[in-house]
Amino acid sequence: MTKTIEAAEMAGGGTVDTVAPHPIPQEAFDWYDEYAHGLIDRRTFLSRLAGLSAAGYSMALLTSALLPNYAEAEQVSFNDPDIKATYETFASPKGNQQGKGYLVVPVRSAENKSHKKSAVLVVHENRGLNPYIKDVARRVAKAGYIAFAPDGLYPAGGYPGNDDDGRALQAGMDREKLEQDFIAAAYHIKNHALANGKLGAVGFCFGGYIVNMLAATMGKDLDAGVPFYGTPAAASIRKNIKAPLLVQLAELDTRVNATWPEYEQALKANQVQYKMVMYPKTQHGFHNDSTARFDPANAELAWQKTLNFFDTYLKSDSE
């Protein structure tokens, strides 16, 4: 198995998929992606699924598989003895004035403020700080980093408890102010009393875009970025990217993958240190373990690559 993975990496192809294909048709995943990103409304999405139901697919199976089930997705409990989870507000004068995020720190750092750690900003999808992203923040802290996951919906009342309402809330927010909130959050955790000044960022979907945007906005103030299936920052600011990037893409994610060739050319032109990994037979959102898009083998591989990347660029010799 190891040889197979290494051969795939040498060919620039990520890893060999070992998970049996899900019986749900590909078009259902494509429609969900359109719905999740505001290209079609819920009524249209369900109407299209109904067409598959008429063709022999159970509507209950389709909706239960495509829509998230966070109750079954937790990997690290908020009661885990190795971490301490709280909430913290931060100032965002160029954004919505104030933001709030989920702060998770290793217990040793919480108990001894002189034991400073590198920080990682964890950025949610386009629906707010849902349970999956909070769990990712706990995974980051469990790996020995200070994790901070801002809730972009805080100015609108916070994540409402379900993704549909969260998506609608985020779509109605001022995009420029929202981006400024994430920039403010990044500097907040970089300069936190428990942090050592080194900063990484990992994000998914919209959060992947935010990681790319932060790299293009913060320059040398960001030490490492890992965007999962995220679109690039505006072409006019890509020249400012200084941080090494680990770009994680899903083979079946045609919408985001279409933006990669141009982005790669910009990274090369500006001599940015980067690596792109394309995970075979995976869907947009393959790391999210709350839906049928989840690919356990590739999600685990991608996460290990993420932690290894942060270990390379964020950890000091004393850690």
C-alpha positions as CSV (number, residue, x, y, z in Angstrom):
1,M,0.0,0.0,0.0
2,T,2.8,2.4,0.9
3,K,4.4,1.9,-2.5
4,T,1.2,2.5,-4.3
5,I,0.7,5.8,-2.4
6,E,4.3,6.9,-3.1
7,A,4.0,6.1,-6.8
8,A,0.9,8.2,-7.0
9,E,2.5,11.1,-5.3
10,M,5.5,11.0,-7.6
11,A,3.1,11.2,-10.5
12,G,1.4,14.2,-9.0
13,G,-1.8,12.3,-8.4
14,G,-2.3,12.1,-4.6
15,T,-3.2,8.6,-3.7
16,V,-5.0,5.6,-4.9
17,D,-8.6,5.5,-3.8
18,T,-9.4,2.4,-1.7
19,V,-13.0,3.2,-0.9
20,A,-15.8,1.5,-2.9
21,P,-17.8,4.0,-5.0
22,H,-21.0,5.2,-3.4
23,P,-24.2,4.1,-5.2
24,I,-25.5,7.7,-5.4
25,P,-25.2,9.0,-9.0
26,Q,-22.5,11.7,-9.7
27,E,-25.1,14.2,-10.9
28,A,-26.6,14.2,-7.4
29,F,-23.3,15.3,-6.0
30,D,-23.0,17.9,-8.7
31,W,-26.5,19.3,-7.9
32,Y,-25.7,19.4,-4.2
33,D,-22.5,21.4,-5.0
34,E,-24.6,23.9,-7.0
35,Y,-27.2,24.1,-4.2
36,A,-24.5,24.5,-1.5
37,H,-22.9,27.4,-3.4
38,G,-26.0,29.2,-4.3
39,L,-26.2,28.4,-8.0
40,I,-29.6,26.7,-7.5
41,D,-32.2,27.0,-4.7
42,R,-33.4,24.3,-2.4
43,R,-36.6,23.7,-4.4
44,T,-34.7,23.1,-7.6
45,F,-32.2,20.8,-5.8
46,L,-35.0,18.7,-4.3
47,S,-36.9,18.7,-7.6
48,R,-33.9,17.2,-9.4
49,L,-33.4,14.6,-6.7
50,A,-37.1,13.7,-7.1
51,G,-36.2,12.9,-10.7
52,L,-33.6,10.4,-9.5
53,S,-36.2,9.0,-7.1
54,A,-38.5,8.3,-9.9
55,A,-35.7,6.4,-11.6
56,G,-35.4,4.0,-8.6
57,Y,-33.3,5.9,-6.1
58,S,-34.8,6.4,-2.6
59,M,-35.4,10.0,-1.9
60,A,-34.7,9.3,1.8
61,L,-31.4,7.8,0.9
62,L,-30.4,10.7,-1.4
63,T,-31.3,13.4,1.1
64,S,-29.8,11.6,4.2
65,A,-26.6,10.9,2.3
66,L,-26.1,14.4,0.7
67,L,-27.2,16.6,3.7
68,P,-24.9,16.6,6.7
69,N,-25.4,14.5,9.8
70,Y,-23.1,16.1,12.4
71,A,-24.2,13.8,15.2
72,E,-22.1,11.0,13.7
73,A,-19.1,13.0,12.7
74,E,-17.3,13.9,15.9
75,Q,-13.7,12.7,16.1
76,V,-12.4,14.6,19.1
77,S,-14.7,15.4,22.0
78,F,-14.8,18.8,23.5
79,N,-14.2,16.9,26.8
80,D,-11.0,15.5,25.6
81,P,-8.5,15.8,28.5
82,D,-5.6,16.9,26.2
83,I,-7.4,20.1,25.1
84,K,-9.3,23.1,26.4
85,A,-12.1,24.7,24.3
86,T,-13.6,28.1,24.9
87,Y,-14.9,31.1,22.9
88,E,-13.2,34.4,22.4
89,T,-14.1,37.7,20.7
90,F,-11.8,39.9,18.7
91,A,-11.8,43.4,17.2
92,S,-12.4,43.8,13.5
93,P,-12.4,47.6,12.8
94,K,-12.3,47.2,9.0
95,G,-14.9,44.5,9.0
96,N,-18.0,44.1,11.2
97,Q,-16.3,45.7,14.2
98,Q,-16.2,42.6,16.3
99,G,-15.9,38.8,15.6
100,K,-16.1,35.7,17.7
101,G,-14.3,32.4,17.4
102,Y,-13.9,28.9,18.9
103,L,-10.5,28.8,20.6
104,V,-9.0,25.3,21.3
105,V,-5.6,25.0,23.0
106,P,-3.5,22.1,24.3
107,V,-4.0,21.7,28.0
108,R,-0.3,22.3,28.7
109,S,-0.5,25.7,27.0
110,A,-3.7,26.6,28.9
111,E,-2.1,25.7,32.2
112,N,1.2,27.4,31.5
113,K,1.1,30.6,29.5
114,S,4.8,30.5,29.0
115,H,4.5,27.3,27.0
116,K,3.7,29.1,23.7
117,K,2.6,27.2,20.6
118,S,2.2,28.0,16.9
119,A,-1.3,29.0,15.9
120,V,-3.6,27.7,13.2
121,L,-6.7,29.5,11.9
122,V,-9.4,27.1,10.9
123,V,-11.9,28.5,8.4
124,H,-15.4,27.2,7.8
125,E,-17.3,26.6,4.6
126,N,-20.0,29.0,3.4
127,R,-22.4,28.3,6.2
128,G,-20.8,29.4,9.5
129,L,-19.1,27.6,12.3
130,N,-20.8,24.3,12.2
131,P,-20.0,21.2,14.3
132,Y,-17.7,19.7,11.7
133,I,-15.4,22.8,11.6
134,K,-15.4,22.9,15.4
135,D,-14.3,19.3,15.4
136,V,-11.5,20.1,12.9
137,A,-10.3,22.8,15.3
138,R,-10.2,20.3,18.1
139,R,-8.2,17.9,15.9
140,V,-5.7,20.8,15.3
141,A,-5.3,21.4,19.0
142,K,-5.0,17.7,19.7
143,A,-2.0,17.8,17.3
144,G,-0.3,20.4,19.5
145,Y,-1.3,23.7,18.0
146,I,-3.4,26.6,19.2
147,A,-6.5,26.5,17.0
148,F,-8.9,29.4,16.4
149,A,-12.1,28.9,14.3
150,P,-13.9,32.2,13.7
151,D,-17.7,32.2,13.1
152,G,-18.2,34.5,10.1
153,L,-21.9,34.6,11.0
154,Y,-21.3,36.1,14.4
155,P,-22.3,39.7,13.3
156,A,-25.6,38.1,12.0
157,G,-26.3,36.2,15.2
158,G,-23.9,33.3,14.8
159,Y,-24.2,29.9,13.3
160,P,-28.0,29.2,13.5
161,G,-27.8,25.4,14.2
162,N,-28.4,24.2,10.7
163,D,-26.5,24.6,7.4
164,D,-29.4,25.8,5.3
165,D,-30.1,28.9,7.5
166,G,-26.4,29.4,7.9
167,R,-25.8,29.4,4.2
168,A,-28.6,31.9,3.7
169,L,-27.2,34.2,6.5
170,Q,-23.7,34.1,5.0
171,A,-25.0,34.9,1.5
172,G,-26.6,38.0,2.8
173,M,-23.5,39.4,4.5
174,D,-21.2,42.1,3.1
175,R,-18.5,40.0,1.4
176,E,-15.7,42.6,1.9
177,K,-16.5,43.1,5.6
178,L,-16.6,39.3,6.1
179,E,-13.2,38.9,4.5
180,Q,-11.9,41.7,6.8
181,D,-13.2,39.7,9.8
182,F,-11.1,36.7,8.8
183,I,-8.0,38.9,8.3
184,A,-8.6,40.4,11.8
185,A,-9.1,36.9,13.2
186,A,-5.8,35.7,11.7
187,Y,-3.9,38.6,13.3
188,H,-5.7,38.1,16.6
189,I,-4.6,34.5,17.0
190,K,-1.1,35.2,15.6
191,N,-0.6,37.8,18.3
192,H,-2.4,35.9,21.0
193,A,-0.8,35.6,24.5
194,L,-0.5,31.9,24.1
195,A,0.9,31.9,20.6
196,N,4.6,32.1,19.5
197,G,4.0,34.3,16.5
198,K,3.9,31.6,13.8
199,L,0.6,31.2,12.0
200,G,-0.9,28.6,9.7
201,A,-4.3,28.5,8.1
202,V,-6.5,25.7,6.9
203,G,-9.9,26.1,5.3
204,F,-12.5,24.2,3.4
205,C,-14.5,25.3,0.3
206,F,-15.2,29.0,1.1
207,G,-12.6,28.5,3.8
208,G,-10.2,27.3,1.2
209,Y,-10.7,30.6,-0.7
210,I,-10.2,32.5,2.5
211,V,-6.8,30.7,3.1
212,N,-5.8,31.7,-0.5
213,M,-7.0,35.3,0.2
214,L,-5.1,35.5,3.5
215,A,-1.9,34.3,1.8
216,A,-2.3,37.0,-0.8
217,T,-3.2,39.7,1.8
218,M,-0.9,38.9,4.7
219,G,2.3,38.2,2.8
220,K,5.1,37.1,5.1
221,D,2.7,37.3,8.2
222,L,1.3,33.9,7.2
223,D,3.7,31.0,7.6
224,A,1.8,28.2,5.9
225,G,-1.6,27.7,4.2
226,V,-3.6,24.6,3.4
227,P,-6.6,25.4,1.2
228,F,-9.0,22.4,0.7
229,Y,-10.9,22.8,-2.6
230,G,-10.9,26.6,-2.5
231,T,-10.8,29.1,-5.3
232,P,-7.9,31.5,-5.7
233,A,-7.7,35.1,-4.4
234,A,-8.2,37.9,-6.8
235,A,-5.6,38.0,-9.6
236,S,-4.5,41.5,-8.6
237,I,-3.2,40.5,-5.2
238,R,-1.7,37.0,-5.9
239,K,1.8,38.6,-6.3
240,N,1.8,39.2,-2.6
241,I,1.7,35.5,-1.6
242,K,4.8,34.5,0.4
243,A,3.6,31.6,2.5
244,P,4.2,28.0,1.3
245,L,0.9,26.4,0.2
246,L,-0.4,22.9,0.2
247,V,-3.3,22.9,-2.2
248,Q,-5.7,20.0,-1.7
249,L,-8.1,19.3,-4.6
250,A,-10.8,16.7,-5.3
251,E,-10.7,15.0,-8.8
252,L,-14.5,15.2,-9.4
253,D,-14.7,18.9,-8.3
254,T,-14.8,20.4,-11.8
255,R,-16.0,23.8,-10.6
256,V,-12.9,24.5,-8.4
257,N,-10.4,22.5,-10.5
258,A,-11.2,24.8,-13.5
259,T,-9.5,27.6,-11.6
260,W,-6.3,25.7,-10.8
261,P,-4.3,26.1,-14.0
262,E,-4.4,29.9,-13.9
263,Y,-3.7,29.9,-10.2
264,E,-0.7,27.6,-10.6
265,Q,0.8,29.8,-13.3
266,A,0.5,32.8,-10.9
267,L,2.2,30.8,-8.1
268,K,5.0,29.8,-10.5
269,A,5.4,33.3,-11.8
270,N,5.8,34.7,-8.3
271,Q,8.1,31.8,-7.2
272,V,5.7,30.7,-4.4
273,Q,6.6,27.4,-2.8
274,Y,3.6,25.1,-3.3
275,K,2.4,21.6,-3.7
276,M,-0.9,20.5,-5.2
277,V,-2.3,17.1,-4.4
278,M,-5.3,15.8,-6.5
279,Y,-7.2,13.0,-4.7
280,P,-8.6,10.5,-7.2
281,K,-12.3,9.8,-7.4
282,T,-13.1,12.3,-4.6
283,Q,-15.9,14.9,-4.4
284,H,-15.8,18.5,-3.3
285,G,-16.0,18.3,0.4
286,F,-14.4,14.8,0.7
287,H,-12.8,15.7,4.0
288,N,-16.2,16.5,5.6
289,D,-17.1,13.3,7.5
290,S,-20.8,14.3,8.0
291,T,-22.0,13.5,4.4
292,A,-21.7,10.9,1.7
293,R,-19.0,12.9,0.0
294,F,-16.7,11.9,2.8
295,D,-13.8,9.6,1.6
296,P,-12.3,8.1,4.7
297,A,-9.0,7.0,3.1
298,N,-8.3,10.2,1.3
299,A,-9.5,12.4,4.0
300,E,-7.1,10.7,6.5
301,L,-4.3,11.0,4.0
302,A,-5.1,14.7,3.3
303,W,-5.2,15.4,7.0
304,Q,-1.9,13.7,7.7
305,K,-0.4,15.8,4.9
306,T,-1.8,18.9,6.5
307,L,-0.3,18.2,9.9
308,N,3.0,17.2,8.3
309,F,3.0,20.5,6.4
310,F,2.3,22.5,9.5
311,D,5.0,20.5,11.4
312,T,7.5,21.5,8.7
313,Y,6.7,25.2,8.6
314,L,5.3,26.1,12.1
315,K,6.9,24.0,14.7
316,S,10.1,25.2,16.3
317,D,13.0,23.0,17.4
318,S,11.9,23.4,21.0
319,E,8.5,21.9,20.4
